[in-house]
Amino acid sequence: MKTKNTTIKTAIIGVSGFGNVHYRDLVKYQEKGLLEIVAATIINQDEEKEKCEKLRSLNCMIYTDYRQMLDDFKGNLDICFIPTGIHLHKPMTVAALEAGVNVFVEKPLAATIQDVIDMRKAEKASGKFAAVGYQTMYTPEVMKIKTALCSGRLGKVKTIRCCALWPRAEAYYNRNNWAGKLKVKDTWVLDSPFNNACAHYLNLICFFAGKEIAKSAYLKTIEAELYRANKIESPDTACMRIMTKDGVQLLFTLTHACEKQFGPDMTISCEKGEVRWNQSKSSICVSGGAIEEMINKNGEDLRACVMDSIVQRVGDKDAFICSLDIAGTQTLAANGAHESSEIHQIDEKLIYVQTIKDAYTHAESKQHTVKGIDALVMESYEKEKLFSELGVPWAVKGKVFNLENYTHFPL
């Protein structure tokens, strides 16, 4: 166990894309004296010269091969940060665990449920832990909501619904070799709004539905509808209904092919009250009682919640993390969505193209927008219905797919 006077030795694989956020976090926490970045794997060092120089100034060894890094530092690393592409999460996490290193891997946990199973086996065999970067999970307001739900004072949870309108342009899909892809070569990626940008919220509704404080719900069935407006392999628009084994209904509707930014917005309906959650604020309302309101963590405060939790977990095995079991439930749901529905191309006549500043890349880029999709997503959210149940002419009903004992994608 780490003591307060022992510096946590860390490594990182990748510092580009969202890896830049992890890089900044680690540098900041080294400057606070809470950890030491001793090794980094950076395959694009020519593009990341400034970061490489900074890391070298911190006496960090830089590699181009993560396996070589793990081998060289075997026995001298406490935790490895893995903010890489979805399809790389499993092999890198397993390699780190097998090298005797704790892991903090970016979300989503993995592309497929069989990858999750392999990661769980590696974690158990290693005696180390693997935490997942669903950042909202580490905030006090999320744990306060979960505690309230588990306490019973709101009664049984009946329905949890969430929606998100997150515009994304062509630059978003062109930023790397896996965005918008189902596979990279022969390896599953299953990129999508619900398995990448908005995976946080699919994970969160599954977590809130769980009856135990540190567990997600056990999922029973899923019915999904997957669509795309962009010229990509994966869906950019989806709606889904999940039923848990305890009879809780989970609904999630979202799109990247929209006009305006909205959400995520979440409503938890219970027998004796209601919980509301979005990125800005939360509220817990017990029927006949006062409304308890909270301002949600964002930006640097949110990242501090994540980092503080991970640092604490290195020295305290009882500290909460978003575990492989919690995050694996999101992977199960994402796989089930693809089992339930084919990906349906939306007719070009229903799509218009506009130029926007992409919210993720900040580049001016063309964006494909489905006419009326903003209102449709909101109607789906408010009425708790899938697109096909609302009589949308282009909607295609998915099948109800059984998630119990599901261990391999595709079935």
N, C-alpha and C positions, 0 to 999 in steps of 0.2 A: 504493500500500500504506500502511496505517495504521502509524504508529510508536507507540512506547510513550508518547510525549508528546502524541499527537493524540487528542482526545476523539471517540468514535464518536457521530455524530449519528443519533438514532433517532426513529421515529414509530410510532404504534400505532393500529390501527383496531378500536375496541370495547374496553370495559373491564368489561363485565358478564358474568355466567356464568363460564365458564373464563377469559374475558378478564381477570377479576380477578386470577388467578394471574400472568398476563403483566404486568399493571399493577404488582403488588407486586414482581415480579422487576426491572422496569425502574427503579422508584423506589429499590430497594435498591442496584442497581448504579450509579445516578447518585450516590447518597450515598457510594459507595465511590470515586467519581471515575473510573469506567471507561467511562461513557457520558453522553450528555446527551439528555433527551427534549425534542425541539424542537417536535413537532407531534403532535396526537391528533385522531382523528375519533370523536366521541361523539354518536350520534343521540338518546340518551335523557338529555340533560343535566339535566333536572328530577329524574330518578331517581338521578342520580350526582353530586349537588351537591358532596359532600365530596371526591370524586376530582377533579372539575373545579377546585375551589378549590386543592387540593394541586398540581395540574399548573400552574395559573396562577402559583402561588408559585414554581415552578421555571422561570418564563418560557417555558412551553410554550404555543404557539398551539393553540386548540381550534376544530375545524371540525365541521360537520354533513354535509359532502360529501367523501368520501375522494378523489375525482378532483380536486377543487379544491385539497385539501391537497397532493396529489402534484404538481400543476401549479405551485403557489406555491413549493414547496420543491425544484423540479427543479434538480439540480446541487448541492444542499446537504443531501442525506440519504444516509447510509451504508446503513441497513437499516430496513425496515418490518416490524413485527410484526402478524400477521393472525390473531387468535384469534376468528374469526367462525363463522357457520353453515356447514355443509358445502357448501351450494349457492352460497355466496359466495366460496369459496376460489379457484376458477378466475378469475373476472373481476377480483377484487382483486389476485391474484398477478400476472396478466398485465399489469394496469395499472401496478403498481409496477415490474415489470421493464422495461416499455416506457418508464417515466420514468427509467430508469437507476439503480434502487434495488435493492439486495439484499433478499431476503425471508426471513422466518421465519414459516411458515404452520402453523397448528395441524393436528393429525391429525383425520380421515384426509385424505390429500392432496386428493382430489376425489371426486365421486359416480360419475363414469364414466371409462372408459379413454380416450374421445375428449377429455375435459377434460385428462387427464394428458398426452396427446400435444400438445395446444395449449400447455400450460404448459412442456413441454420445449422446444418450438420457440421460445417467447418467451424462455426462459432462454438458449438458445444464441445467439439473435440479439442479446440485450442484452449478453452478455459478463459478466453478473453471476451470482450464485448464488441458488438457492432451497433452503432447508433446511426440514425437516418436523419437527413437534413430537412425534415418537414418543420420549418422554423416556427410556425405559429404554435406548434405543439409544446414549445418550451416556455410559453408566456404564462404569467400568473393568472390572466383572465380566462384562458382556456382551462386551466386546472380548477379554477373557481367554478366555472360552469359545469365541468365534469363532476366535481364534488357535489354540487347541488343536485344534479341529475341522479347520482348514485345514492344520495341520502334519502330519497323517497319523498321529500317535501313537495315536489312538483307532481307526484303521482307517476304512473306509468308513462313512458315516452310512447307516443302514438305515431307521429310522423316527423321526419326531419327533411326539409327541402332546401335546396340551394340553387342559385343561378349565377351566371357570370357572362357578361358581354365584354370580351377582351379583344379589340381589333388587333390583327397582326397582318403585316404586309409581306410582299415577296422577299424583302430583305431578311425577314425573320427566317424564312424557309431556306434562304441561300447562305446562311451564316456559317454552316458547317456541312459535313458529309452525311449527317444522319437526320437532320430536321425534316419533318414531313415524310419520313420513310417508315415502311413496315419492317424492312430488313436492311442490314449492311452486309453485302455478300450473302453468306448463309446464316447470319446471326440475327435473331429477332431484335427489333428496336421498339416497334409499336408506338412510335411517337404520336401524340394527339393532345388536344387541350386537356383531357382528363387524365393523361398519363405523363404530362410535363408541366406546362405553365400553370394549370389549375388542378394538378394532382393533389396539391395541399388540401383542397376543399373536399375532394372525394375521400381522402384519408380522414379528414376531420369529421365528416358526417358518420363515417363508419366507427370512428373513435367515440363520438358522443353517444352513439347507439349502444355501446358496450355496457353491460351491467356492472362490471368491475372497474375500479378506478384506473388501473394501468393496462386495460385491455380494450381492444376494439370488439365490435359485435361479431357474432358468428353468422355468416351470410348463408342464406338458403337458396334463393333464386334471383335471377336478374332478367329483365326485359329491356332491351336497348334499341335505339335507332341511330345509326351512324351515317353521316353525310359529309360531302366535301364540295366546296365551291372553287377552291384553288386547284391548280394543276399539280397535284402532289399524290403520293401513294396513300397516305393516311387520312383519317377524317379530320375536318376542322370544325365540325358542328355535331352535337350529340345531345340526346336526352335519354334518360334511363330511370328505371324503377327497380329498386333492390328490396327484397324482403328478407329480414333477418330471421333466425330461428326462434326469436322471442316475439315475432309478429310486428316488429317495427318496420314501417314503410320509409324507405329512403328515396328521395327524388333529386336528380341532378340534371340541370339543363344548361348548356353552355355553347358558345361559339366564338371563333376568331374571325368569322366573316360578317361582322356587324359594323354599324356606322358609328355608334357611340360607346364610350367606356362606361361600364356599370358593374358594380359588384366586385367581389362576391357578396351576396346577400343571403343570409341563412335564417330560417325560422324553425324552431324546435317546438312542436305542439305536444303538450302533455295533458294528462287528466286534470291536473290542478294548477295549470299555469302555462307560461310560454317563455321561451328564451329567444332573443334576437342577437345575431352576431354579424358584423361586417368588419372590414379592415380598420375602421375608425373607432367604433365603439361596440359595446355589448350591453345587454340588459337581461335581468332575471326578474320575472314577474310571477309571483305566486297569487293565485286567484284570491281576491279580497284583501290582499296585502300590498305593501309598498313596492315600488319598482326599484330594484338595485341596479344602478348604472355604473359602467366602467369605461374608461378610455383605454383603448387597445394599444399595445406596443407597436411601434413602426420604426423603420429606418435604423439608425444606429442603436436605439434602445432595444429593438427587436433582435438585432445581431448580438448584442450584449447578453440577452437572455439565453441565446443558443450557446455562445461560447462559455458563459459562466456554468451552464449545465454540463457541458462536455468536460470542462476542466474539473468540476466537482466529481463527475463520475469516475475519472481516472483514479481518484483517491478514495472514493466512497461507493462501494458496490450497490448500495441501496438508493443512490441518487437516481431520480427519474430521467430516462431517455426515451426517445421514440425508438422502440426496439424493432427487431426484425419481425416479431410477431405482429406488432401494431401495423407497421408499414406493409407487411406482406398481405394484409387484408385489402389494401388498395390495389395491389397487384392482382389479387384474385378477382376483384371487381372489374378491373380493366381488361383482363383476359376474358372474363365472362361476357363483357360487352361485345367483344369481337366474335365470340361464339354465338351470341344471340342475333347479331345483325351483320349482313354484308355492308360494305361501304358504298353508298349510293351517290353517284355524281349528280349534282343539282343542275338542271337545265340552264344552259348559258343565257337563255332569254330571261331568266329570273335573276341574273347577276349583272351588276354594274361595277365598273372599275373606277376608283378614285385614287388620287395621290395623297398619301398621308405621311406624317413623320412617325415611323414605326416605334411603338412604345418600348420595345426591347432593344433594338439596335440603334435607335435615334437617327436612322437614315431616312431621307426622303425616298419613298418607294410606292409602287402601285399596290393597291389593296383590292381584293375581290370581295364585294359585299352582296349578300342576298337581300333582295327587295323585301322589306317587311319583317326581316328576321328579328330585329330588336323587339318589336311589339310581340312577335310570336314567342320568343323566349320568356318574356314577362308574363304572357298569358299562360304558358305552360307552368311557370312557377306559381302563379297565383291560383290557378284552377287544379293544380296537382295532376295534370294530364300530360301524356306524351303527345308529340306532334300528330301522330296518326289518329289519336283519340279526339283531336280538335278539328278533324275534318280537313286538314291541309292537303290539297290535291296532290302534291309531290311526295308526301310522306309515305313511308313503307313500314308497316308494323313488323317488329322483330319477334322472334320466338321466345317463350319463357324458358330460360336455361337453368338447369339445376347445378348449383355450386357446391353442394355437399360432396365430400370425398373427391373433389376435383384436384388432380395432381399433375396434369400435363397439358400444355398449350402447343398446338391445337389438339382437341380431343380426338 
